[in-house]
Amino acid sequence: MQRDGFRFRFRVRAFYETAIHRDTDDKAEAMRLAQWYMDCVQQMAEESPEQYDWLHRRFRTRPPGAPSLYENLTHPLDRNLLQAQPPTPIPPPNWDGGTTVAAPG
């Protein structure tokens, strides 16, 4: 969805996961799908960060020293702020006893 004043434009993408890996551990599969979803959100945010800001304020809480993404919503987001993001700790170490899951490629 994109906002232009008081008008909204919806754009549907076929960015869906076609298979759930039932032979994989449930926690590992949940982490894989969550990472896949966040990768899709990140791609859309990088394409139109000014649209992402108002629709999905995922990054309200910021790590120490990370730039604020919501200080001035009347202007387009500086794309350099997205590149200044600290790396995402997914999965956190020892989230299920030390198992780690690689992000989908």
CNS distance restraints for C-alpha pairs under 8 A (distance, minus, plus):
assign (resid   1 and name CA) (resid   8 and name CA) 6.49 0.50 0.50
assign (resid   1 and name CA) (resid   9 and name CA) 5.42 0.50 0.50
assign (resid   1 and name CA) (resid  10 and name CA) 4.24 0.50 0.50
assign (resid   1 and name CA) (resid  11 and name CA) 5.95 0.50 0.50
assign (resid   1 and name CA) (resid  51 and name CA) 7.96 0.50 0.50
assign (resid   2 and name CA) (resid   8 and name CA) 5.52 0.50 0.50
assign (resid   2 and name CA) (resid   9 and name CA) 5.04 0.50 0.50
assign (resid   2 and name CA) (resid  10 and name CA) 6.33 0.50 0.50
assign (resid   2 and name CA) (resid  11 and name CA) 7.85 0.50 0.50
assign (resid   2 and name CA) (resid  51 and name CA) 5.94 0.50 0.50
assign (resid   3 and name CA) (resid   7 and name CA) 5.86 0.50 0.50
assign (resid   3 and name CA) (resid   8 and name CA) 4.58 0.50 0.50
assign (resid   3 and name CA) (resid   9 and name CA) 6.44 0.50 0.50
assign (resid   3 and name CA) (resid  51 and name CA) 6.82 0.50 0.50
assign (resid   4 and name CA) (resid   8 and name CA) 6.12 0.50 0.50
assign (resid   4 and name CA) (resid   9 and name CA) 7.83 0.50 0.50
assign (resid  15 and name CA) (resid  40 and name CA) 7.29 0.50 0.50
assign (resid  20 and name CA) (resid  29 and name CA) 7.63 0.50 0.50
assign (resid  21 and name CA) (resid  29 and name CA) 6.79 0.50 0.50
assign (resid  22 and name CA) (resid  26 and name CA) 7.87 0.50 0.50
assign (resid  24 and name CA) (resid  28 and name CA) 6.77 0.50 0.50
assign (resid  24 and name CA) (resid  29 and name CA) 6.12 0.50 0.50
assign (resid  25 and name CA) (resid  29 and name CA) 6.13 0.50 0.50
assign (resid  26 and name CA) (resid  30 and name CA) 6.09 0.50 0.50
assign (resid  27 and name CA) (resid  31 and name CA) 6.17 0.50 0.50
assign (resid  28 and name CA) (resid  32 and name CA) 6.15 0.50 0.50
assign (resid  28 and name CA) (resid 100 and name CA) 7.86 0.50 0.50
assign (resid  28 and name CA) (resid 101 and name CA) 6.16 0.50 0.50
assign (resid  29 and name CA) (resid  33 and name CA) 6.14 0.50 0.50
assign (resid  30 and name CA) (resid  34 and name CA) 6.05 0.50 0.50
assign (resid  31 and name CA) (resid  35 and name CA) 6.06 0.50 0.50
assign (resid  31 and name CA) (resid  91 and name CA) 7.20 0.50 0.50
assign (resid  31 and name CA) (resid 101 and name CA) 7.10 0.50 0.50
assign (resid  32 and name CA) (resid  36 and name CA) 6.13 0.50 0.50
assign (resid  32 and name CA) (resid 101 and name CA) 6.84 0.50 0.50
assign (resid  32 and name CA) (resid 102 and name CA) 7.48 0.50 0.50
assign (resid  32 and name CA) (resid 103 and name CA) 6.21 0.50 0.50
assign (resid  32 and name CA) (resid 104 and name CA) 6.71 0.50 0.50
assign (resid  33 and name CA) (resid  37 and name CA) 6.15 0.50 0.50
assign (resid  34 and name CA) (resid  38 and name CA) 6.25 0.50 0.50
assign (resid  35 and name CA) (resid  39 and name CA) 6.09 0.50 0.50
assign (resid  35 and name CA) (resid  90 and name CA) 7.59 0.50 0.50
assign (resid  35 and name CA) (resid 103 and name CA) 6.34 0.50 0.50
assign (resid  35 and name CA) (resid 104 and name CA) 7.65 0.50 0.50
assign (resid  36 and name CA) (resid  40 and name CA) 6.40 0.50 0.50
assign (resid  36 and name CA) (resid 103 and name CA) 7.25 0.50 0.50
assign (resid  36 and name CA) (resid 104 and name CA) 6.52 0.50 0.50
assign (resid  37 and name CA) (resid  41 and name CA) 6.33 0.50 0.50
assign (resid  38 and name CA) (resid  42 and name CA) 5.99 0.50 0.50
assign (resid  39 and name CA) (resid  43 and name CA) 6.17 0.50 0.50
assign (resid  40 and name CA) (resid  44 and name CA) 6.42 0.50 0.50
assign (resid  41 and name CA) (resid  45 and name CA) 6.13 0.50 0.50
assign (resid  42 and name CA) (resid  46 and name CA) 6.09 0.50 0.50
assign (resid  43 and name CA) (resid  47 and name CA) 6.34 0.50 0.50
assign (resid  44 and name CA) (resid  48 and name CA) 6.25 0.50 0.50
assign (resid  44 and name CA) (resid  49 and name CA) 7.59 0.50 0.50
assign (resid  44 and name CA) (resid  52 and name CA) 7.43 0.50 0.50
assign (resid  45 and name CA) (resid  49 and name CA) 4.58 0.50 0.50
assign (resid  45 and name CA) (resid  50 and name CA) 7.94 0.50 0.50
assign (resid  45 and name CA) (resid  51 and name CA) 7.48 0.50 0.50
assign (resid  45 and name CA) (resid  52 and name CA) 5.29 0.50 0.50
assign (resid  46 and name CA) (resid  79 and name CA) 7.41 0.50 0.50
assign (resid  46 and name CA) (resid  82 and name CA) 7.38 0.50 0.50
assign (resid  48 and name CA) (resid  52 and name CA) 6.48 0.50 0.50
assign (resid  49 and name CA) (resid  53 and name CA) 6.27 0.50 0.50
assign (resid  49 and name CA) (resid  76 and name CA) 7.33 0.50 0.50
assign (resid  49 and name CA) (resid  77 and name CA) 5.95 0.50 0.50
assign (resid  49 and name CA) (resid  79 and name CA) 7.22 0.50 0.50
assign (resid  50 and name CA) (resid  54 and name CA) 7.35 0.50 0.50
assign (resid  50 and name CA) (resid  73 and name CA) 7.90 0.50 0.50
assign (resid  50 and name CA) (resid  75 and name CA) 7.78 0.50 0.50
assign (resid  50 and name CA) (resid  76 and name CA) 4.93 0.50 0.50
assign (resid  50 and name CA) (resid  77 and name CA) 5.39 0.50 0.50
assign (resid  51 and name CA) (resid  55 and name CA) 6.60 0.50 0.50
assign (resid  52 and name CA) (resid  56 and name CA) 5.73 0.50 0.50
assign (resid  52 and name CA) (resid  57 and name CA) 7.54 0.50 0.50
assign (resid  53 and name CA) (resid  57 and name CA) 5.84 0.50 0.50
assign (resid  53 and name CA) (resid  69 and name CA) 7.67 0.50 0.50
assign (resid  53 and name CA) (resid  70 and name CA) 7.16 0.50 0.50
assign (resid  53 and name CA) (resid  73 and name CA) 7.53 0.50 0.50
assign (resid  53 and name CA) (resid  77 and name CA) 7.98 0.50 0.50
assign (resid  54 and name CA) (resid  73 and name CA) 7.83 0.50 0.50
assign (resid  59 and name CA) (resid  69 and name CA) 7.51 0.50 0.50
assign (resid  60 and name CA) (resid  69 and name CA) 7.90 0.50 0.50
assign (resid  60 and name CA) (resid  70 and name CA) 7.75 0.50 0.50
assign (resid  62 and name CA) (resid  66 and name CA) 6.01 0.50 0.50
assign (resid  62 and name CA) (resid  67 and name CA) 7.57 0.50 0.50
assign (resid  62 and name CA) (resid  68 and name CA) 7.06 0.50 0.50
assign (resid  63 and name CA) (resid  86 and name CA) 7.98 0.50 0.50
assign (resid  66 and name CA) (resid  84 and name CA) 7.50 0.50 0.50
assign (resid  66 and name CA) (resid  85 and name CA) 6.67 0.50 0.50
assign (resid  66 and name CA) (resid  86 and name CA) 7.15 0.50 0.50
assign (resid  67 and name CA) (resid  81 and name CA) 6.69 0.50 0.50
assign (resid  67 and name CA) (resid  84 and name CA) 7.51 0.50 0.50
assign (resid  67 and name CA) (resid  85 and name CA) 7.74 0.50 0.50
assign (resid  69 and name CA) (resid  77 and name CA) 7.23 0.50 0.50
assign (resid  69 and name CA) (resid  81 and name CA) 7.17 0.50 0.50
assign (resid  73 and name CA) (resid  77 and name CA) 7.48 0.50 0.50
assign (resid  77 and name CA) (resid  81 and name CA) 7.56 0.50 0.50
assign (resid  78 and name CA) (resid  82 and name CA) 7.66 0.50 0.50
assign (resid  79 and name CA) (resid  83 and name CA) 6.94 0.50 0.50
assign (resid  80 and name CA) (resid  84 and name CA) 6.31 0.50 0.50
assign (resid  81 and name CA) (resid  85 and name CA) 6.78 0.50 0.50
assign (resid  91 and name CA) (resid  95 and name CA) 6.73 0.50 0.50
assign (resid  91 and name CA) (resid 100 and name CA) 6.40 0.50 0.50
assign (resid  91 and name CA) (resid 101 and name CA) 6.83 0.50 0.50
assign (resid  93 and name CA) (resid  98 and name CA) 6.22 0.50 0.50
assign (resid  93 and name CA) (resid  99 and name CA) 7.94 0.50 0.50
assign (resid  93 and name CA) (resid 100 and name CA) 7.39 0.50 0.50
assign (resid  94 and name CA) (resid  98 and name CA) 3.84 0.50 0.50
assign (resid  94 and name CA) (resid  99 and name CA) 6.43 0.50 0.50
assign (resid  94 and name CA) (resid 100 and name CA) 7.74 0.50 0.50
assign (resid  95 and name CA) (resid  99 and name CA) 7.14 0.50 0.50
assign (resid  95 and name CA) (resid 100 and name CA) 7.94 0.50 0.50
